[in-house]
């Protein structure tokens, strides 16, 4: 039920219409609220006539199939899109690329800004560890190309032998994302490594994982030491690989994760300047290996960073995403509403007026009693509270995924401030505003 609202995350691509010569066709499975579309268009100068250059195409199909696959069943819509584009140059900007997107590209006669599906395996966890080694990027201690419970137990025992005080090991399905294929195996309370009793207890802990998870192990997984420190974070870097094979670092983020540290909830931009330059350097070092494997467009790399008290940060790369990620749409909001540039060497984003910009973003602001709040009222409440994005100061809140409110009381925001604290205050003000608004529906 949340798939169609998830598609609406990238409705913020409307802000690309700040480019006067651009036109945009946005294709989705369910129609977004008119108030949301108009609220986005209102953030662009009227002189740009953005609404005349925007075309919304709704396939009106809430099944779980990819939207490209649904569109292939609608030659009438494909024809109208082709007619609207006319002789103008264009391209497809997908969230990710499967065979369906490839087939759609052929039907529309347009190139895709995205990785060839043949490169998808390069984003698997085992393949990622090999790619990082090839690029000289540090990775967490661990083992790849595992397929059985016995493999998991053997890998964990080897990691314990190398680091007896290791608190936990993470098993990760090769083909998984957003932490959904991760399982944390606690080992700090086990007998010394190598003992028969410790091995028996490891077997028991792995075998107690959910049946669906154990079945997934057969398709391949990795076992990695859980990185810990007095300070710990989960940063990421986002690069863009151009058709000529050149790459540039678009952004770095500190990811906001669930309590168990495995599921992505949101992000802060930019990443901590103490390690942001290293993230950018590692991302660029990996780019040639991405290109060799057929990557194109957006690529995300996830890291872990940890340090002892008053010590240096240690950084390990842990995952590759050959697609757009949860950090893509917030950066789209910033890049187009506060145009500027991210400096990967300094870890700083500066808009074209010389002002540094920061944001906090989330797809997971959620409370059960928000389900009855209409989308239009959320927008109105943010404006009344004085936290709706202000184009003159280039600060404020831009909501997204508002269509998910009616499903489970969930939506997302990008809160842009002139400092990290300012951005955090705007997010907190959003939550406060929503709670006050919800009182009207108790």
Secondary structure, 3 states (H helix, E strand, C coil): CCHHHHHHHHHHHHHHHHCCCCCEEEEECCCCCHHHHHHHHCCCCHHHCHHHHEEEEECCCCCCCCHHHHHHCCHHHHHHHHHHHCCCCCEECCCCCCHHHHHHHHHHCCEECCCCHHHHHHHCHHHHHHHHHHHCCCECCEEEEECCHHHHHHHHHHHHHHCCCCCEEEEEECCCCCCCCEEEEECCCCCCCCCHHHHHHHHHHHHCCCHHHHHHHCCCEEEEECCCCCEEECEEEEEEECCCCCEEEEEEEEEEECCCCCCEEEEEECCCCCCHHHHHHHHHHHHHHHHHCCCCEEEEEEEEEEECCCCCCEEEEEEEECCCCCCHHHHHHHHHHCCEEEECCCCEEEECCCCECEEEEEEEEECHHHCCCCHHHHHHHHHHCCCECECCCCEEEEEECHHHHHHHCEEEEEEEECCHHHHHHHHHHHHHHHHHHHHHHC
